[in-house]
Structure formats: C-alpha cells, structure tokens
C-alpha cells in the first residue's frame, strides 16, 4: 500500500511542476516572497519534476528522495511562517504554489505529514 502512496505523491509533484510552469506571475511573486534570485523558479520546477519522477518510478532509494522532499518543504514552510505569519493567518487563497497564505501553508504542512508517514520517522 505504501508504494501506491509513494506513486500518488510522485504524480502530485509532477502535476504541480507542470502547473507551476504556466503560473509565471505567481512564480515571480513566490521568488520575491522567498527572497530568491531571479529565475530560480526554474530550479524549483526541476526539483519538483525530479522528485516526482523518482517517486512515481518508486526507485529503490526512495527514502532518500522523500527526505530531500521533506527538507524542501520544511525549509519553505519555515521561511513562509517567519516572513509572513500575519498574512498566513488572514488569507485563504493560493494552494498550487508556495504563497504566504494559510491555505498554502496548511496544504504543504499536510504533505510534510504524509511524507513523514511514508518514511516512518
């Protein structure tokens, strides 16, 4: 059953990466919120695609892939929380890209919890 969850998570990552490709303005806003260099959004998309593909293929080193995924999201949640905690508590919109909103934070927090269950930490 765990393999199915891993593949579903991989599929979600691939869908999110493709979805993000078409959200140029949201990606640019995301870079500003995170204080990331211009065009690093392409690196984020690449990381999402790589993680998604590796999880979808259910590679033998998937625990390491899941740990990378977890690190990716934990850092993002921490940055959003510390830079935008007031806005997180007062907004409920974007969910497909990391935005300084309560909905985005909650969705990504749930994904972190699912990954923790998959790697049994």
C-alpha positions in Angstrom: 0.0 0.0 0.0 2.9 2.3 0.8 4.1 2.0 -2.9 0.7 3.4 -4.1 1.0 6.4 -1.8 4.5 7.0 -3.0 3.5 6.9 -6.6 0.5 9.2 -5.9 2.8 11.7 -4.2 5.1 11.4 -7.2 2.2 12.1 -9.6 1.2 15.1 -7.5 4.7 16.5 -7.7 4.7 16.2 -11.5 1.3 17.8 -11.8 2.3 20.7 -9.5 5.5 21.2 -11.5 3.6 21.4 -14.8 1.0 23.6 -13.2 3.7 25.9 -11.9 5.2 26.2 -15.4 2.1 28.2 -16.5 1.9 30.4 -13.5 4.6 33.0 -14.4 3.3 35.8 -12.2 2.7 33.5 -9.2 6.3 32.1 -9.6 7.7 35.6 -9.8 5.8 36.6 -6.6 7.0 33.4 -5.0 10.6 34.4 -5.6 10.0 37.8 -4.1 8.4 36.3 -1.0 11.2 33.9 -0.5 13.9 36.4 -1.4 15.2 34.0 -4.1 17.3 35.0 -7.1 15.6 35.8 -10.4 15.0 32.6 -12.5 15.5 30.2 -9.5 11.8 29.3 -10.1 13.1 27.0 -12.9 15.3 25.2 -10.4 12.2 24.7 -8.2 10.3 23.2 -11.1 13.2 21.0 -11.9 13.4 19.7 -8.4 9.7 19.1 -8.3 9.9 17.1 -11.6 12.9 15.1 -10.4 11.4 14.2 -7.1 8.0 13.4 -8.8 9.6 11.2 -11.4 11.7 9.3 -8.8 8.7 8.8 -6.6 6.5 7.7 -9.5 9.1 5.2 -10.6 9.3 4.0 -7.0 13.1 3.9 -7.0 15.0 1.8 -4.5 16.4 4.8 -2.8 13.0 6.5 -2.3 13.6 7.2 1.4 16.4 9.5 0.4 14.2 11.1 -2.2 11.5 11.6 0.4 14.0 13.1 2.8 15.0 15.6 0.1 11.3 16.3 -0.5 10.8 16.8 3.2 13.7 19.2 3.5 12.5 21.1 0.5 9.1 21.7 2.1 10.2 22.2 5.7 12.5 25.0 4.7 9.8 26.5 2.6 7.3 26.4 5.5 9.8 27.9 7.9 10.6 30.8 5.5 6.9 31.5 4.8 6.0 31.3 8.5 8.7 33.7 9.7 8.4 36.2 6.9 4.6 36.2 6.6 2.9 34.9 9.7 0.3 37.7 9.9 -0.7 37.2 6.2 -0.8 33.4 6.7 -3.4 33.9 9.4 -5.5 36.3 7.4 -5.7 34.8 3.9 -7.1 31.7 2.3 -6.3 31.6 -1.4 -3.3 30.1 -3.3 -2.6 26.3 -3.0 -0.6 25.3 -6.1 2.5 27.4 -5.3 4.0 28.2 -2.1 2.5 31.6 -1.2 2.3 33.5 2.1 -1.3 32.2 2.7 -2.8 30.0 5.3 -4.2 27.6 2.7 -0.8 27.2 1.0 1.0 26.6 4.3 -1.7 24.1 5.5 -1.6 22.2 2.3 2.2 21.9 2.3 2.2 21.0 6.0 -0.2 18.1 5.3 2.2 16.9 2.6 5.0 17.0 5.1 3.0 14.8 7.4 2.2 12.4 4.7 5.9 12.1 3.8 6.8 11.5 7.4 4.3 8.6 7.4 5.8 7.2 4.2 9.3 7.2 5.6 8.1 6.3 9.1 10.0 8.9 11.1 
